[in-house]
Amino acid sequence: MVQAPLRMRQGFREEGGVTLEGLLECTDSVCGATYPVMEGVPVVLKDVGSWWRQARAAMSSVRSTVPGIHEYFDTLEGDGPSGIDGKSQLGTYMDFHYGEFVDPPPAPNPASGASNRSYWENVVTMARPAAGERYPRSIDLGCSVGRFTFEMAKFSDLAVGLDLDYGKVSAAARTQRGRRIAYERRERGRLFRSVEGPYDAPQNVLFLVGDALDPPFPAESFDLVGALNLLDNVVVPLVLLGQMDALLREGGILILGTPYEWRTEIADPAEWLEAEDLDTPALLRRIFEGSTLHRTGFRYSIEREIEDVPWGLRGHSRRWTYFVSHVMKTRKEGGRRCPLRDE
């Protein structure tokens, strides 16, 4: 999508040498595109205006000095439904990613009797390279509030976290800058409790607002590509697989973890990756190994799988949503590039 390198056109606010608000511009005079930086997060999309009109209603926790936005955010932070819902959702995902690091930690998931710690241990172990090795560049597609991106950064020279949800990405960027976790956990109704804790967030991380179905990077830019709980949250799941394949260099590692919570409000059932005689894990194995959907050109070896990795989202003290993910580690063996990428 981005046709030339970007440079800072104008910085409005900085902190510790980091531009928190400003404008990026394309260095190619023909391109002429301009992208905003908000709370230290670049928004690199083809149509920033359309994204803003859709995303701003969820930004109840964001502060900005851009004229007209500050007043809007102040309004959202009242006791109305938008403020409560936005704060509750952010707290739910912060608990899932960082609950084990804060005081007090969330209570164990009553559906499983366990915390989410084992989920993160499993996916991080799967992504970790052999002893003494590092990935030059990694990307976490659908990074949410950033836990997996930070974990990738521990064994990468550079880790990129990309997500369409500005509120969650900006929370990840704040965690990185402050090296501390702080958010509000919903207990009941209007009652929220502040929780916080230290977190030594790696600094070799770049967070971006961007579209995983149209990522702003050239082909074969990354050595590790991950997507956790994203495949069933995009309009065309097969295109996501194609974009992951396009971003990954030959010999690179692809990590995919999904509970396959297909929903008609997100994707048409015709796009769901399953067949009458095959569930999604079986179909994905055939896709990656190149034994079905040959036009994708996929050639991967499956290095490891875990069929059932439980995890849960805490809504409030009396509500948990329980999931079980299938997690795969595959290695790109080569072959022609996937034709699904829009170049």
C-alpha positions as CSV (number, residue, x, y, z in Angstrom):
1,M,0.0,0.0,0.0
2,V,2.7,2.5,1.0
3,Q,4.6,3.2,-2.3
4,A,7.6,5.2,-0.8
5,P,9.3,5.8,2.6
6,L,7.5,8.1,5.0
7,R,8.9,11.1,6.8
8,M,7.7,13.3,9.6
9,R,6.0,16.3,8.0
10,Q,5.0,18.1,11.2
11,G,5.2,17.2,14.9
12,F,2.6,18.6,17.3
13,R,3.6,17.0,20.5
14,E,6.7,15.0,21.7
15,E,7.7,13.2,24.8
16,G,11.1,11.7,25.5
17,G,12.1,12.1,21.9
18,V,8.9,10.2,20.7
19,T,6.4,12.1,18.5
20,L,3.0,11.5,20.1
21,E,1.0,13.6,17.7
22,G,2.0,14.7,14.2
23,L,1.7,14.0,10.5
24,L,3.7,11.7,8.3
25,E,3.9,12.2,4.6
26,C,4.9,10.0,1.6
27,T,8.4,11.1,0.3
28,D,7.2,10.5,-3.3
29,S,5.7,13.7,-4.6
30,V,3.3,11.8,-6.9
31,C,1.9,9.8,-3.9
32,G,1.1,12.9,-1.8
33,A,-0.4,10.8,1.0
34,T,-0.5,12.1,4.6
35,Y,-1.0,9.9,7.7
36,P,-1.6,11.0,11.3
37,V,0.3,10.0,14.4
38,M,-2.0,9.8,17.5
39,E,-0.7,9.0,20.9
40,G,2.5,7.8,19.3
41,V,0.8,5.4,16.9
42,P,1.0,6.0,13.2
43,V,-2.3,5.3,11.3
44,V,-1.2,4.0,7.9
45,L,-4.4,3.3,5.9
46,K,-5.6,4.0,2.4
47,D,-8.7,5.8,3.6
48,V,-7.9,7.4,7.0
49,G,-11.2,9.4,6.8
50,S,-13.4,6.3,6.6
51,W,-11.5,4.6,9.4
52,W,-11.8,7.7,11.6
53,R,-15.6,7.9,11.1
54,Q,-15.9,4.3,12.2
55,A,-13.3,4.2,15.0
56,R,-13.8,7.4,16.9
57,A,-16.9,6.2,18.7
58,A,-14.8,3.6,20.5
59,M,-12.0,6.0,21.6
60,S,-13.4,6.8,25.0
61,S,-10.0,6.6,26.7
62,V,-8.0,8.6,24.2
63,R,-6.6,12.1,24.8
64,S,-5.6,14.4,21.9
65,T,-4.7,18.0,21.3
66,V,-6.0,18.0,17.8
67,P,-8.7,20.7,17.6
68,G,-12.3,19.4,18.0
69,I,-11.2,15.9,19.2
70,H,-10.4,16.8,22.8
71,E,-13.9,18.0,23.5
72,Y,-15.4,14.9,21.8
73,F,-13.3,12.5,24.0
74,D,-14.2,14.5,27.2
75,T,-17.9,13.9,26.3
76,L,-17.3,10.1,25.8
77,E,-15.7,9.8,29.2
78,G,-18.9,10.6,31.1
79,D,-21.1,7.9,32.6
80,G,-23.0,7.2,29.4
81,P,-23.1,3.8,27.7
82,S,-20.3,4.6,25.3
83,G,-17.8,5.5,28.0
84,I,-18.6,2.4,30.1
85,D,-18.6,0.0,27.2
86,G,-15.3,1.3,25.8
87,K,-13.6,1.2,29.2
88,S,-15.0,-2.3,29.9
89,Q,-13.8,-3.7,26.6
90,L,-10.3,-2.3,27.0
91,G,-10.1,-3.7,30.5
92,T,-11.2,-7.1,29.3
93,Y,-8.4,-7.3,26.8
94,M,-5.8,-5.8,29.1
95,D,-6.8,-8.5,31.7
96,F,-6.3,-11.2,29.1
97,H,-2.9,-10.0,28.0
98,Y,-1.4,-8.7,31.2
99,G,-3.6,-9.9,34.1
100,E,-0.8,-12.0,35.6
101,F,1.4,-8.9,36.0
102,V,-1.0,-6.5,37.8
103,D,-2.1,-6.1,41.4
104,P,-4.6,-7.5,42.0
105,P,-4.6,-10.2,39.3
106,P,-7.9,-11.3,38.0
107,A,-9.6,-14.3,39.6
108,P,-9.1,-17.7,37.8
109,N,-11.5,-18.4,35.0
110,P,-14.4,-20.4,36.8
111,A,-15.1,-22.3,33.6
112,S,-11.7,-23.9,33.5
113,G,-10.3,-23.3,37.0
114,A,-7.2,-21.8,35.5
115,S,-5.7,-18.4,34.5
116,N,-4.7,-17.4,31.0
117,R,-1.0,-17.8,31.8
118,S,-0.8,-21.3,30.2
119,Y,-2.2,-19.8,27.0
120,W,0.6,-17.3,26.7
121,E,3.2,-19.9,27.7
122,N,2.0,-22.2,24.9
123,V,1.9,-19.6,22.1
124,V,5.2,-17.9,23.1
125,T,7.0,-21.3,23.3
126,M,5.7,-22.2,19.9
127,A,7.0,-18.9,18.4
128,R,10.4,-18.9,20.1
129,P,13.3,-19.8,17.8
130,A,16.1,-22.3,18.5
131,A,18.5,-21.5,21.3
132,G,20.9,-18.7,20.3
133,E,18.9,-17.6,17.2
134,R,16.9,-14.5,16.6
135,Y,14.4,-13.3,14.0
136,P,15.5,-10.1,12.2
137,R,11.8,-8.9,11.8
138,S,8.6,-10.1,13.2
139,I,5.0,-9.0,12.9
140,D,1.9,-9.6,15.1
141,L,-1.2,-9.1,12.9
142,G,-4.3,-8.2,15.0
143,C,-2.0,-7.3,17.9
144,S,-4.8,-5.9,20.2
145,V,-3.1,-4.5,23.3
146,G,0.3,-5.9,22.4
147,R,1.3,-8.8,24.6
148,F,2.3,-11.2,21.8
149,T,4.2,-8.3,20.0
150,F,6.2,-7.7,23.1
151,E,6.9,-11.4,23.5
152,M,8.1,-11.6,19.8
153,A,10.4,-8.6,20.5
154,K,12.3,-10.6,23.0
155,F,13.7,-12.9,20.3
156,S,13.5,-10.4,17.3
157,D,15.6,-7.4,16.3
158,L,12.3,-5.6,15.5
159,A,8.7,-6.6,16.2
160,V,5.7,-4.8,14.6
161,G,2.3,-4.9,16.1
162,L,-0.6,-4.0,13.7
163,D,-4.3,-3.7,14.4
164,L,-7.3,-1.7,13.2
165,D,-8.5,-0.8,16.7
166,Y,-6.8,2.5,17.7
167,G,-7.9,2.3,21.3
168,K,-6.1,-1.0,21.8
169,V,-3.0,-0.2,19.8
170,S,-2.6,3.1,21.7
171,A,-2.9,1.2,25.0
172,A,0.0,-1.1,23.8
173,A,2.1,2.0,22.9
174,R,1.4,3.6,26.3
175,T,2.5,0.3,28.0
176,Q,5.7,0.4,26.0
177,R,6.5,4.1,26.7
178,G,5.7,3.8,30.4
179,R,7.1,0.3,31.0
180,R,4.1,-0.1,33.2
181,I,0.6,-1.6,32.9
182,A,-2.3,0.5,34.1
183,Y,-6.0,0.2,33.3
184,E,-9.4,-0.1,34.9
185,R,-11.1,-3.5,35.5
186,R,-14.9,-3.7,35.5
187,E,-16.2,-5.2,38.7
188,R,-20.0,-4.6,38.2
189,G,-22.3,-2.1,36.5
190,R,-20.6,1.4,36.8
191,L,-17.9,0.2,39.3
192,F,-14.4,0.0,37.9
193,R,-11.2,-0.8,39.9
194,S,-7.8,0.6,38.9
195,V,-5.1,-2.1,38.6
196,E,-1.5,-1.6,37.7
197,G,1.9,-3.3,37.8
198,P,5.4,-3.0,36.4
199,Y,6.1,-4.4,32.9
200,D,9.5,-4.3,31.3
201,A,8.2,-3.7,27.8
202,P,10.8,-4.2,25.0
203,Q,11.6,-1.0,23.1
204,N,12.4,-2.6,19.8
205,V,8.7,-2.6,18.9
206,L,6.7,-0.5,16.5
207,F,2.9,-0.3,16.8
208,L,0.8,0.7,13.8
209,V,-2.9,1.1,13.1
210,G,-3.3,-0.8,9.8
211,D,-5.4,-3.4,8.0
212,A,-4.1,-7.0,8.1
213,L,-6.0,-7.6,4.9
214,D,-4.0,-4.8,3.2
215,P,-0.8,-4.4,5.2
216,P,1.5,-1.5,4.5
217,F,4.6,-3.6,3.9
218,P,6.4,-5.1,0.9
219,A,6.3,-8.8,0.2
220,E,8.7,-11.0,2.2
221,S,9.4,-8.3,4.8
222,F,9.3,-10.6,7.9
223,D,10.9,-13.7,9.3
224,L,8.1,-14.4,11.8
225,V,4.4,-13.7,11.1
226,G,1.8,-14.3,13.8
227,A,-2.0,-13.9,14.1
228,L,-3.7,-14.9,17.3
229,N,-7.5,-14.9,17.4
230,L,-7.7,-13.0,14.1
231,L,-8.6,-15.5,11.4
232,D,-12.3,-15.7,12.5
233,N,-12.5,-11.9,12.9
234,V,-11.9,-10.8,9.3
235,V,-14.2,-10.5,6.3
236,V,-12.3,-13.0,4.1
237,P,-10.2,-15.4,6.1
238,L,-8.4,-16.9,3.1
239,V,-7.2,-13.4,2.1
240,L,-5.6,-13.1,5.6
241,L,-3.7,-16.3,5.0
242,G,-2.6,-15.0,1.7
243,Q,-1.4,-11.8,3.2
244,M,0.5,-13.6,5.9
245,D,2.1,-15.8,3.3
246,A,3.0,-12.7,1.2
247,L,4.6,-11.0,4.2
248,L,6.7,-14.0,5.1
249,R,10.1,-14.8,3.6
250,E,10.9,-18.3,2.5
251,G,12.1,-20.3,5.4
252,G,10.2,-18.1,7.8
253,I,7.8,-19.1,10.6
254,L,4.0,-18.5,10.6
255,I,2.1,-18.8,13.9
256,L,-1.7,-19.1,13.7
257,G,-3.9,-19.5,16.8
258,T,-7.7,-19.4,16.5
259,P,-10.8,-20.7,18.3
260,Y,-12.7,-20.6,15.0
261,E,-15.6,-18.6,16.4
262,W,-17.2,-18.0,13.0
263,R,-19.8,-15.3,13.1
264,T,-22.2,-14.2,10.3
265,E,-21.9,-10.5,11.3
266,I,-18.2,-10.6,10.4
267,A,-17.9,-12.9,7.4
268,D,-20.4,-14.6,5.1
269,P,-20.5,-18.4,5.9
270,A,-19.3,-19.1,2.3
271,E,-15.9,-17.5,3.4
272,W,-15.5,-19.7,6.5
273,L,-12.6,-22.1,6.3
274,E,-14.4,-25.4,6.7
275,A,-16.0,-28.0,4.6
276,E,-18.8,-30.5,5.1
277,D,-16.4,-33.4,5.6
278,L,-13.5,-31.3,7.1
279,D,-13.3,-29.1,10.2
280,T,-11.1,-26.0,10.1
281,P,-7.9,-27.6,11.5
282,A,-8.0,-30.4,9.0
283,L,-8.7,-28.0,6.1
284,L,-5.9,-25.6,7.2
285,R,-3.4,-28.5,7.2
286,R,-4.3,-29.3,3.6
287,I,-4.1,-25.6,2.6
288,F,-0.7,-25.1,4.2
289,E,0.7,-28.4,2.8
290,G,-0.6,-27.5,-0.7
291,S,-2.9,-30.5,-1.1
292,T,-6.0,-28.3,-1.6
293,L,-6.7,-24.8,-2.9
294,H,-3.7,-25.1,-5.2
295,R,-4.0,-21.6,-6.6
296,T,-2.8,-20.2,-3.3
297,G,0.7,-21.7,-4.1
298,F,1.2,-22.5,-0.4
299,R,4.0,-24.9,0.5
300,Y,4.5,-25.1,4.3
301,S,5.7,-27.8,6.6
302,I,3.7,-28.1,9.9
303,E,6.3,-28.1,12.7
304,R,3.9,-28.2,15.7
305,E,0.3,-28.1,16.6
306,I,-1.7,-27.9,19.8
307,E,-5.4,-28.8,19.2
308,D,-6.9,-27.3,22.4
309,V,-5.4,-24.3,24.2
310,P,-8.0,-22.8,26.6
311,W,-8.3,-19.1,27.4
312,G,-11.0,-16.7,28.7
313,L,-12.1,-13.1,28.5
314,R,-13.3,-11.6,31.7
315,G,-16.2,-9.2,31.2
316,H,-16.8,-8.5,34.9
317,S,-16.9,-10.3,38.2
318,R,-19.8,-12.5,37.1
319,R,-19.1,-13.0,33.4
320,W,-16.4,-14.9,31.6
321,T,-16.4,-16.0,28.0
322,Y,-14.4,-19.2,27.5
323,F,-12.6,-20.3,24.3
324,V,-10.4,-23.1,23.1
325,S,-7.9,-22.3,20.4
326,H,-6.1,-24.4,17.8
327,V,-2.5,-23.2,17.5
328,M,-0.2,-24.1,14.6
329,K,3.5,-23.4,13.8
330,T,4.4,-23.8,10.1
331,R,7.5,-23.1,8.1
332,K,7.4,-21.6,4.6
333,E,9.1,-23.9,2.2
334,G,9.0,-21.9,-1.0
335,G,7.0,-22.1,-4.2
336,R,5.4,-19.4,-6.1
337,R,4.1,-16.3,-4.3
338,C,0.4,-16.3,-3.2
339,P,-1.6,-14.5,-6.0
340,L,-4.1,-13.1,-3.4
341,R,-1.8,-10.2,-2.5
342,D,-2.9,-6.9,-4.2
343,E,0.3,-5.5,-5.6
